[in-house]
Amino acid sequence: MIDRLMEQNLREFRSEIAGSIPIPDKIDYERVKFLFQQSLLESEKNSPQYKYQFLCDESEKLIYRCNRMTGEIECYSNRNDK
């Protein structure tokens, strides 16, 4: 008896919850991708152009240099741990 009552209450609760959640709009992923690309291009225009980006590997105590024009990555230095 209690099990049936519990099941009935759960069904009612489920329908109430399902009715309160809005149905999501369809998303145009191509448009979202385009907007992100535009945003990135705009921010690139306004930021200074650096030739290198430096990456640090904490575990190996190394610093790598990435040439942003060619994509080449090289070991830049072996830093001292003080």
C-alpha angles and dihedrals in degrees: 000000000000091000092056092047090049092049092049092050091048091051091051091046091049092053091048092050093045090051093051095054111086119232107249120242118247110263123223098218093185090057091048090050090049092050092050091049091050090049092050092047091050093050090048091054092054097045124079115259110247119192095208137040117198123219125193125209104201095189095053096035090231134134118211127200120214118199102221092202098054102019091234115150121202137171104262102184146338104235123212119243108228 
